[in-house]
Amino acid sequence: MTDALQATEVLGASGASAPRVALEDIKNKIAEQYYFTAGEAVRALAKPEDAALDVLTLCVLKMDNGFIVIGKSAPASPENFDAEKGRTFAFEDAIRQLWPLMGFALRERLSADDA
């Protein structure tokens, strides 16, 4: 778990007494995860190389229900590219997309219980 996501989790849990979407809830729903750069994907398709694509990191998360989210990360300066950081930031981007979706699903369940 990244420090940034952990900080978000701690802040969100602070004082919460009602049902909420926790970071662990999201992580438990991930069935598969893949990391690659756009450059690797282009080369796999036997397309001409483009070095600029080698700094765009993608994280594909397949959820246990089959839903797919794509996180991305790229530095402004290619010289700052770090593969590990790219994977971390791309994962965070994907998780941050899932959080509101799972919040919506939780709200749907809660509203059905209220009816």
DSSP file (Angstrom, degrees, kcal/mol; ACC not computed):
  #  RESIDUE AA STRUCTURE BP1 BP2  ACC     N-H-->O    O-->H-N    N-H-->O    O-->H-N    TCO  KAPPA ALPHA  PHI   PSI    X-CA   Y-CA   Z-CA
    1    1 A M              0   0    0      0, 0.0     2,-0.1     0, 0.0     0, 0.0   0.000 360.0 360.0 360.0 135.9    0.0    0.0    0.0
    2    2 A T     >  -     0   0    0      1,-0.1     4,-2.6    86,-0.1     5,-0.2  -0.421 360.0-120.4 -80.2 156.8    1.4    3.4   -0.9
    3    3 A D  H  > S+     0   0    0      1,-0.2     4,-2.5     2,-0.2     5,-0.2   0.883 113.1  53.2 -60.8 -39.2    1.9    6.1    1.7
    4    4 A A  H  > S+     0   0    0      2,-0.2     4,-1.9     1,-0.2    -1,-0.2   0.930 112.3  43.0 -65.2 -45.1   -0.5    8.4   -0.3
    5    5 A L  H  > S+     0   0    0      2,-0.2     4,-2.5     1,-0.2    -1,-0.2   0.886 113.1  53.2 -67.3 -37.8   -3.3    5.9   -0.3
    6    6 A Q  H  X S+     0   0    0     -4,-2.6     4,-2.6     2,-0.2    -2,-0.2   0.901 107.8  50.9 -62.9 -40.7   -2.7    5.0    3.3
    7    7 A A  H  X S+     0   0    0     -4,-2.5     4,-2.3     2,-0.2    -1,-0.2   0.900 110.4  49.3 -63.8 -40.5   -2.9    8.7    4.3
    8    8 A T  H  X S+     0   0    0     -4,-1.9     4,-2.6     2,-0.2    -2,-0.2   0.910 111.4  50.0 -62.9 -42.6   -6.3    8.9    2.4
    9    9 A E  H  X S+     0   0    0     -4,-2.5     4,-2.3     2,-0.2    -2,-0.2   0.925 110.9  48.2 -62.1 -46.5   -7.5    5.8    4.2
   10   10 A V  H  X S+     0   0    0     -4,-2.6     4,-1.4     1,-0.2    -2,-0.2   0.923 113.8  46.8 -61.9 -45.4   -6.5    7.0    7.6
   11   11 A L  H  < S+     0   0    0     -4,-2.3     3,-0.2     1,-0.2    -1,-0.2   0.918 113.4  48.8 -64.0 -43.3   -8.2   10.4    7.1
   12   12 A G  H  < S+     0   0    0     -4,-2.6    -1,-0.2     1,-0.2    -2,-0.2   0.860 112.6  47.5 -65.2 -35.7  -11.3    8.8    5.7
   13   13 A A  H >< S+     0   0    0     -4,-2.3     3,-1.8    -5,-0.2     2,-0.3   0.721  84.1 112.0 -77.7 -21.8  -11.6    6.3    8.6
   14   14 A S  T 3< S-     0   0    0     -4,-1.4     3,-0.1     1,-0.3    -3,-0.0  -0.359  99.0 -10.5 -59.9 115.4  -11.1    9.1   11.2
   15   15 A G  T 3  S+     0   0    0     -2,-0.3     2,-0.4     1,-0.2    -1,-0.3   0.438  96.7 141.9  77.6   0.1  -14.3    9.5   13.1
   16   16 A A    <   +     0   0    0     -3,-1.8    -1,-0.2     1,-0.2     4,-0.1  -0.606  14.3 160.3 -78.8 128.4  -16.3    7.3   10.7
   17   17 A S        +     0   0    0     -2,-0.4    -1,-0.2    -3,-0.1     3,-0.1   0.514  54.5  72.5-120.8 -13.0  -18.9    5.1   12.4
   18   18 A A  S    S-     0   0    0      1,-0.2    -2,-0.0     0, 0.0     0, 0.0  -0.522 101.2 -68.2 -97.4 168.1  -21.2    4.3    9.5
   19   19 A P        +     0   0    0      0, 0.0     2,-0.3     0, 0.0    -1,-0.2  -0.247  63.5 164.4 -55.4 142.2  -20.5    2.0    6.5
   20   20 A R        -     0   0    0     -3,-0.1     2,-0.7    -4,-0.1    -7,-0.0  -0.957  43.7 -97.3-151.9 165.1  -17.8    3.3    4.2
   21   21 A V        -     0   0    0     -2,-0.3     2,-0.3    78,-0.1    82,-0.1  -0.826  42.1-161.5 -90.2 117.5  -15.5    2.0    1.4
   22   22 A A    >>  -     0   0    0     -2,-0.7     4,-1.6     1,-0.1     3,-0.5  -0.660  29.7-115.7 -96.7 154.9  -12.1    1.2    2.9
   23   23 A L  H 3> S+     0   0    0     -2,-0.3     4,-2.6     1,-0.3     5,-0.2   0.883 118.1  56.1 -54.5 -40.5   -8.9    0.9    0.9
   24   24 A E  H 3> S+     0   0    0      1,-0.2     4,-2.3     2,-0.2    -1,-0.3   0.850 101.6  57.3 -63.1 -34.5   -8.8   -2.8    1.9
   25   25 A D  H <> S+     0   0    0     -3,-0.5     4,-0.7     2,-0.2    -1,-0.2   0.919 109.7  44.9 -60.1 -43.6  -12.3   -3.3    0.4
   26   26 A I  H >< S+     0   0    0     -4,-1.6     3,-1.3     1,-0.2     4,-0.5   0.950 112.9  49.4 -65.5 -49.5  -11.1   -2.0   -2.9
   27   27 A K  H >< S+     0   0    0     -4,-2.6     3,-1.1     1,-0.3    -1,-0.2   0.851 106.0  57.6 -61.0 -34.5   -7.9   -4.1   -2.8
   28   28 A N  H 3< S+     0   0    0     -4,-2.3    -1,-0.3     1,-0.2    -2,-0.2   0.701 102.3  56.0 -69.7 -18.1   -9.9   -7.2   -1.9
   29   29 A K  T << S+     0   0    0     -3,-1.3    35,-2.8    -4,-0.7     2,-0.5   0.520  80.6 106.9 -90.2  -6.7  -11.9   -6.8   -5.1
   30   30 A I  E <   +A   63   0A   0     -3,-1.1    33,-0.2    -4,-0.5     3,-0.1  -0.629  39.9 175.4 -77.9 120.5   -8.9   -6.8   -7.4
   31   31 A A  E     +     0   0A   0     31,-2.7     2,-0.3    -2,-0.5    32,-0.2   0.849  67.1   2.2 -89.8 -41.2   -8.7  -10.1   -9.3
   32   32 A E  E     -A   62   0A   0     30,-2.0    30,-2.7     2,-0.0     2,-0.4  -0.990  59.6-164.8-146.3 150.0   -5.8   -9.3  -11.6
   33   33 A Q  E     -A   61   0A   0     -2,-0.3     2,-0.4    28,-0.2    28,-0.2  -0.999   5.5-173.2-140.8 142.0   -3.3   -6.4  -12.1
   34   34 A Y  E     -A   60   0A   0     26,-2.1    26,-2.6    -2,-0.4     2,-0.4  -0.977   4.3-164.5-133.9 143.5   -0.9   -5.7  -15.0
   35   35 A Y  E     +A   59   0A   0     -2,-0.4     2,-0.3    24,-0.2    24,-0.2  -0.991  24.1 136.8-128.8 137.1    1.8   -3.1  -15.4
   36   36 A F  E     -A   58   0A   0     22,-1.8    22,-3.3    -2,-0.4     2,-0.3  -0.970  45.4-108.3-164.7 164.9    3.4   -2.0  -18.7
   37   37 A T  E  >  -A   57   0A   0     -2,-0.3     4,-1.9    20,-0.2    20,-0.2  -0.679  29.6-118.6 -96.6 158.1    4.6    1.1  -20.5
   38   38 A A  H  > S+     0   0    0     18,-2.2     4,-2.5    15,-0.7    16,-0.2   0.856 116.7  58.7 -61.5 -33.6    2.8    2.3  -23.6
   39   39 A G  H  > S+     0   0    0     14,-1.7     4,-2.5    17,-0.3    -1,-0.2   0.908 103.8  50.1 -62.1 -41.8    6.1    1.8  -25.4
   40   40 A E  H  > S+     0   0    0     13,-0.2     4,-2.0     1,-0.2    -1,-0.2   0.899 111.0  50.0 -62.5 -40.4    6.1   -1.9  -24.5
   41   41 A A  H  X S+     0   0    0     -4,-1.9     4,-1.0     2,-0.2    -2,-0.2   0.914 110.8  48.6 -65.2 -42.7    2.5   -2.2  -25.8
   42   42 A V  H ><>S+     0   0    0     -4,-2.5     5,-1.9     1,-0.2     3,-0.6   0.917 111.6  49.3 -64.2 -43.5    3.4   -0.5  -29.1
   43   43 A R  H ><5S+     0   0    0     -4,-2.5     3,-1.9     1,-0.2    -1,-0.2   0.870 105.0  58.6 -64.4 -35.2    6.4   -2.8  -29.6
   44   44 A A  H 3<5S+     0   0    0     -4,-2.0    -1,-0.2     1,-0.3    -2,-0.2   0.777 104.1  52.5 -64.0 -24.9    4.3   -5.8  -28.8
   45   45 A L  T <<5S-     0   0    0     -4,-1.0    -1,-0.3    -3,-0.6    -2,-0.2   0.324 117.6-117.1 -90.4   7.3    2.1   -4.8  -31.8
   46   46 A A  T < 5 +     0   0    0     -3,-1.9    -3,-0.2     1,-0.2    -2,-0.1   0.855  65.7 147.2  58.5  37.8    5.2   -4.6  -34.0
   47   47 A K      < -     0   0    0     -5,-1.9    -1,-0.2     1,-0.1     3,-0.1  -0.595  58.9 -77.5 -95.9 162.9    4.8   -0.9  -34.5
   48   48 A P        -     0   0    0      0, 0.0    -1,-0.1     0, 0.0    -3,-0.1  -0.292  56.8-101.5 -59.9 143.9    7.6    1.6  -34.9
   49   49 A E        -     0   0    0     -3,-0.1     2,-0.3    -6,-0.1     3,-0.1  -0.348  33.9-173.9 -67.1 145.8    9.4    2.6  -31.7
   50   50 A D    >   -     0   0    0     -3,-0.1     3,-2.1     1,-0.1     4,-0.4  -0.848  11.6-160.4-140.8 101.5    8.5    5.9  -30.0
   51   51 A A  G >  S+     0   0    0     -2,-0.3     3,-1.4     1,-0.3     4,-0.2   0.765  87.7  68.8 -56.7 -27.8   10.8    6.6  -27.0
   52   52 A A  G >  S+     0   0    0      1,-0.3     3,-0.9     2,-0.2    -1,-0.3   0.804  94.0  57.9 -62.7 -27.5    8.3    9.1  -25.6
   53   53 A L  G X  S+     0   0    0     -3,-2.1   -14,-1.7     1,-0.2     3,-1.2   0.646  86.7  78.0 -77.0 -14.4    5.9    6.2  -24.9
   54   54 A D  G <  S+     0   0    0     -3,-1.4    -1,-0.2    -4,-0.4    -2,-0.2   0.596  91.6  52.4 -72.2  -9.7    8.4    4.5  -22.7
   55   55 A V  G <  S+     0   0    0     -3,-0.9     2,-0.8    -4,-0.2    -1,-0.2   0.428  85.1  93.7-105.5  -0.1    7.7    6.8  -19.8
   56   56 A L    <   -     0   0    0     -3,-1.2   -18,-2.2    18,-0.2     2,-0.4  -0.833  62.5-163.4 -93.7 107.8    3.9    6.4  -19.8
   57   57 A T  E     -AB  37  73A   0     16,-3.0    16,-1.8    -2,-0.8     2,-0.4  -0.764   2.1-162.0 -95.1 135.5    3.2    3.6  -17.3
   58   58 A L  E     -AB  36  72A   0    -22,-3.3   -22,-1.8    -2,-0.4     2,-0.5  -0.930   8.1-164.8-118.0 141.4   -0.2    1.9  -17.3
   59   59 A C  E     -AB  35  71A   0     12,-2.5    12,-3.1    -2,-0.4     2,-0.6  -0.988   7.4-163.9-123.5 118.4   -1.8   -0.2  -14.6
   60   60 A V  E     -AB  34  70A   0    -26,-2.6   -26,-2.1    -2,-0.5     2,-0.6  -0.918   4.6-168.7-106.0 120.2   -4.7   -2.3  -15.6
   61   61 A L  E     -AB  33  69A   0      8,-2.8     8,-2.3    -2,-0.6     2,-0.6  -0.941   5.2-163.2-110.1 122.4   -6.9   -3.6  -12.7
   62   62 A K  E     -AB  32  68A   0    -30,-2.7   -31,-2.7    -2,-0.6   -30,-2.0  -0.924  17.4-144.8-102.5 122.1   -9.4   -6.3  -13.4
   63   63 A M  E >   -A   30   0A   0      4,-3.3     3,-2.3    -2,-0.6   -33,-0.2  -0.373  26.9-103.6 -84.5 164.8  -11.9   -6.5  -10.6
   64   64 A D  T 3  S+     0   0    0    -35,-2.8   -34,-0.1     1,-0.3    -1,-0.1   0.680 122.5  54.0 -65.6 -15.5  -13.5   -9.7   -9.4
   65   65 A N  T 3  S-     0   0    0    -36,-0.2    -1,-0.3     2,-0.1     3,-0.1   0.378 123.6-102.6 -95.7   3.9  -16.8   -8.8  -11.3
   66   66 A G  S <  S+     0   0    0     -3,-2.3    -2,-0.1     1,-0.3     2,-0.1   0.270  75.4 140.2  96.1 -10.9  -14.9   -8.3  -14.6
   67   67 A F        -     0   0    0     -5,-0.1    -4,-3.3     1,-0.0     2,-0.4  -0.402  38.9-150.2 -65.9 142.6  -14.9   -4.4  -14.5
   68   68 A I  E     -B   62   0A   0     -6,-0.2     2,-0.4    -3,-0.1    -6,-0.2  -0.951  14.4-173.7-122.4 136.5  -11.6   -3.0  -15.7
   69   69 A V  E     -B   61   0A   0     -8,-2.3    -8,-2.8    -2,-0.4     2,-0.5  -0.975  11.3-151.4-125.9 141.2   -9.9    0.3  -14.7
   70   70 A I  E     -B   60   0A   0     -2,-0.4     2,-0.3   -10,-0.2   -10,-0.2  -0.960  10.1-168.5-117.1 119.3   -6.8    1.7  -16.3
   71   71 A G  E     -B   59   0A   0    -12,-3.1   -12,-2.5    -2,-0.5     2,-0.3  -0.731   9.8-166.1 -98.7 154.2   -4.5    3.9  -14.2
   72   72 A K  E     -B   58   0A   0     -2,-0.3     2,-0.3    17,-0.2   -14,-0.2  -0.965  13.9-179.9-142.2 157.6   -1.7    6.0  -15.8
   73   73 A S  E     +B   57   0A   0    -16,-1.8   -16,-3.0    -2,-0.3    17,-0.1  -0.959   7.1 163.5-156.5 137.3    1.4    7.9  -14.8
   74   74 A A        -     0   0    0     -2,-0.3   -18,-0.2   -18,-0.2     2,-0.1  -0.947  31.6-124.9-154.4 135.4    4.0    9.8  -16.8
   75   75 A P        -     0   0    0      0, 0.0     6,-0.1     0, 0.0   -20,-0.1  -0.469  18.4-128.9 -77.2 153.1    6.6   12.4  -15.7
   76   76 A A  S    S+     0   0    0      1,-0.2     3,-0.1    -2,-0.1     5,-0.0   0.883 102.5  46.6 -66.1 -37.9    6.7   15.8  -17.3
   77   77 A S  S >  S-     0   0    0      1,-0.1     3,-2.4    -3,-0.0     4,-0.2  -0.931  78.3-146.8-107.3 120.3   10.4   15.4  -17.9
   78   78 A P  G >  S+     0   0    0      0, 0.0     3,-1.7     0, 0.0    -1,-0.1   0.784  97.2  68.1 -55.2 -27.5   11.4   12.0  -19.4
   79   79 A E  G 3  S+     0   0    0      1,-0.3    -3,-0.0    -3,-0.1     0, 0.0   0.713  94.3  58.0 -65.6 -19.2   14.7   12.2  -17.5
   80   80 A N  G <  S+     0   0    0     -3,-2.4    -1,-0.3     2,-0.0     2,-0.1   0.397  76.6 130.6 -90.9   2.8   12.7   11.8  -14.3
   81   81 A F    <   +     0   0    0     -3,-1.7     2,-0.4    -4,-0.2   -25,-0.1  -0.356  28.8 175.0 -62.9 132.3   11.2    8.5  -15.3
   82   82 A D     >  -     0   0    0    -27,-0.1     4,-2.9     1,-0.1     5,-0.2  -0.961  24.7-148.1-138.3 117.6   11.4    5.8  -12.7
   83   83 A A  H  > S+     0   0    0     -2,-0.4     4,-2.2     1,-0.2     5,-0.2   0.880  97.8  48.8 -57.0 -43.2    9.7    2.5  -13.5
   84   84 A E  H  > S+     0   0    0      2,-0.2     4,-2.2     1,-0.2    -1,-0.2   0.925 113.6  46.1 -64.9 -44.4    8.9    1.7   -9.8
   85   85 A K  H  > S+     0   0    0      1,-0.2     4,-3.0     2,-0.2     5,-0.3   0.901 110.1  55.5 -63.4 -39.9    7.4    5.1   -9.2
   86   86 A G  H  X S+     0   0    0     -4,-2.9     4,-2.3     1,-0.2    -2,-0.2   0.919 109.0  46.2 -58.8 -44.9    5.5    4.9  -12.5
   87   87 A R  H  X S+     0   0    0     -4,-2.2     4,-2.3     2,-0.2    -1,-0.2   0.908 113.5  50.0 -64.4 -41.6    3.9    1.6  -11.3
   88   88 A T  H  X S+     0   0    0     -4,-2.2     4,-2.4     2,-0.2    -2,-0.2   0.948 114.2  43.1 -61.5 -49.4    3.1    3.1   -7.9
   89   89 A F  H  X S+     0   0    0     -4,-3.0     4,-2.2     1,-0.2   -17,-0.2   0.862 113.4  51.6 -68.4 -35.7    1.5    6.3   -9.3
   90   90 A A  H  X S+     0   0    0     -4,-2.3     4,-2.0    -5,-0.3   -31,-0.2   0.899 110.4  49.4 -67.2 -39.5   -0.4    4.4  -12.0
   91   91 A F  H  X S+     0   0    0     -4,-2.3     4,-2.6     2,-0.2    -2,-0.2   0.928 110.6  50.2 -62.6 -45.8   -1.8    2.0   -9.3
   92   92 A E  H  X S+     0   0    0     -4,-2.4     4,-2.6     1,-0.2    -2,-0.2   0.904 108.7  52.7 -58.8 -42.0   -2.8    5.0   -7.2
   93   93 A D  H  X S+     0   0    0     -4,-2.2     4,-1.1     1,-0.2    -1,-0.2   0.912 110.7  47.1 -61.1 -43.3   -4.6    6.5  -10.2
   94   94 A A  H  X S+     0   0    0     -4,-2.0     4,-1.6     2,-0.2     3,-0.4   0.921 112.4  49.0 -64.9 -44.2   -6.5    3.3  -10.8
   95   95 A I  H  X S+     0   0    0     -4,-2.6     4,-2.1     1,-0.2    -2,-0.2   0.907 107.2  55.1 -62.3 -42.1   -7.5    3.0   -7.1
   96   96 A R  H  < S+     0   0    0     -4,-2.6    -1,-0.2     1,-0.2    -2,-0.2   0.773 107.2  51.4 -65.7 -24.5   -8.6    6.6   -7.0
   97   97 A Q  H  X S+     0   0    0     -4,-1.1     4,-0.8    -3,-0.4    -1,-0.2   0.848 111.2  47.8 -75.1 -35.3  -11.0    5.9   -9.9
   98   98 A L  H  X S+     0   0    0     -4,-1.6     4,-2.8     1,-0.2     5,-0.3   0.832  95.8  72.9 -74.9 -32.5  -12.5    2.9   -8.1
   99   99 A W  H  X S+     0   0    0     -4,-2.1     4,-2.0     1,-0.2    -1,-0.2   0.908 100.9  41.1 -54.7 -51.4  -13.1    4.6   -4.8
  100  100 A P  H  > S+     0   0    0      0, 0.0     4,-2.3     0, 0.0    -1,-0.2   0.858 113.6  54.8 -67.9 -31.4  -16.1    6.7   -5.9
  101  101 A L  H  X S+     0   0    0     -4,-0.8     4,-2.1     2,-0.2    -2,-0.2   0.921 111.1  44.1 -64.9 -42.7  -17.5    3.9   -8.0
  102  102 A M  H  X S+     0   0    0     -4,-2.8     4,-2.3     2,-0.2    -1,-0.2   0.828 110.7  55.9 -71.7 -30.2  -17.5    1.6   -5.0
  103  103 A G  H  X S+     0   0    0     -4,-2.0     4,-2.5    -5,-0.3    -2,-0.2   0.905 107.2  49.7 -63.9 -41.6  -18.9    4.4   -2.9
  104  104 A F  H  X S+     0   0    0     -4,-2.3     4,-2.3     2,-0.2    -2,-0.2   0.925 110.6  49.7 -61.7 -45.1  -21.8    4.7   -5.3
  105  105 A A  H  X S+     0   0    0     -4,-2.1     4,-2.1     1,-0.2    -2,-0.2   0.901 111.0  49.6 -61.9 -41.1  -22.4    0.9   -5.1
  106  106 A L  H  X S+     0   0    0     -4,-2.3     4,-2.7     2,-0.2    -1,-0.2   0.923 109.7  51.1 -63.2 -43.5  -22.3    1.1   -1.3
  107  107 A R  H  X S+     0   0    0     -4,-2.5     4,-2.7     1,-0.2    -2,-0.2   0.890 107.7  53.6 -61.8 -39.0  -24.8    4.0   -1.3
  108  108 A E  H  X S+     0   0    0     -4,-2.3     4,-1.8     2,-0.2    -1,-0.2   0.932 110.8  45.9 -59.0 -46.7  -27.1    2.0   -3.6
  109  109 A R  H  X S+     0   0    0     -4,-2.1     4,-1.7     1,-0.2    -2,-0.2   0.912 113.5  49.3 -64.0 -42.3  -27.0   -0.9   -1.1
  110  110 A L  H  X S+     0   0    0     -4,-2.7     4,-1.5     1,-0.2    -2,-0.2   0.899 110.2  50.1 -65.2 -40.3  -27.7    1.4    1.8
  111  111 A S  H  X S+     0   0    0     -4,-2.7     4,-1.0     1,-0.2    -1,-0.2   0.840 108.0  53.8 -69.8 -31.0  -30.6    3.1    0.1
  112  112 A A  H  < S+     0   0    0     -4,-1.8     3,-0.2     1,-0.2    -1,-0.2   0.861 107.4  51.7 -68.0 -34.8  -32.1   -0.3   -0.7
  113  113 A D  H  < S+     0   0    0     -4,-1.7    -2,-0.2     1,-0.2    -1,-0.2   0.825 107.0  53.7 -68.4 -31.6  -31.9   -1.2    3.0
  114  114 A D  H  <        0   0    0     -4,-1.5    -1,-0.2     1,-0.2    -2,-0.2   0.729 360.0 360.0 -74.8 -22.2  -33.7    2.1    3.9
  115  115 A A     <        0   0    0     -4,-1.0    -1,-0.2    -3,-0.2    -2,-0.1   0.473 360.0 360.0 -75.0 360.0  -36.6    1.4    1.6
